[in-house]
Amino acid sequence: MSSTERIGELLQTAGQALTQLGWLTCQLHSNDDSLSTNKWSNTVVDMLASGI
């Protein structure tokens, strides 16, 4: 397998993981519509963003 194919496979897998993360995040928000507070603090969101 060439390096180009491996990079493509890596990016495809990363895209699938991010799609799943987005879907799960939406599920969390749709289940907690009645709550007035955020489950995630700004600090946690910043840590997640820096990890990606």
C-alpha positions as CSV (number, residue, x, y, z in Angstrom):
1,M,0.0,0.0,0.0
2,S,1.4,3.4,-1.0
3,S,1.8,6.2,1.5
4,T,-0.9,8.1,-0.5
5,E,-3.4,5.3,0.0
6,R,-2.5,5.1,3.7
7,I,-3.0,8.8,4.2
8,G,-6.3,8.6,2.4
9,E,-7.4,5.7,4.6
10,L,-6.4,7.6,7.7
11,L,-8.3,10.7,6.6
12,Q,-11.4,8.6,5.8
13,T,-11.3,6.9,9.2
14,A,-10.8,10.3,10.9
15,G,-13.8,11.7,9.0
16,Q,-15.9,8.8,10.1
17,A,-14.9,9.2,13.7
18,L,-15.7,12.9,13.6
19,T,-19.1,12.2,12.0
20,Q,-19.9,9.7,14.7
21,L,-18.8,12.2,17.4
22,G,-21.1,14.9,15.9
23,W,-24.0,12.5,15.8
24,L,-23.5,11.5,19.4
25,T,-23.2,15.1,20.5
26,C,-26.5,15.9,18.7
27,Q,-28.1,12.9,20.5
28,L,-26.9,14.4,23.9
29,H,-28.4,17.7,23.1
30,S,-31.7,16.4,21.8
31,N,-32.1,14.3,25.0
32,D,-31.4,17.2,27.3
33,D,-33.5,20.0,25.7
34,S,-35.4,20.5,29.0
35,L,-32.2,21.3,30.9
36,S,-31.3,25.0,31.2
37,T,-27.6,24.4,31.9
38,N,-24.9,23.2,29.7
39,K,-23.4,19.8,30.4
40,W,-20.0,20.9,29.0
41,S,-18.2,23.9,30.4
42,N,-16.2,26.2,28.1
43,T,-13.0,24.7,29.5
44,V,-14.0,21.2,28.5
45,V,-15.0,22.4,25.0
46,D,-11.7,24.2,24.7
47,M,-9.8,21.0,25.7
48,L,-11.7,19.0,23.2
49,A,-11.0,21.5,20.4
50,S,-7.3,21.5,21.2
51,G,-7.2,17.7,21.2
52,I,-8.6,17.6,17.7
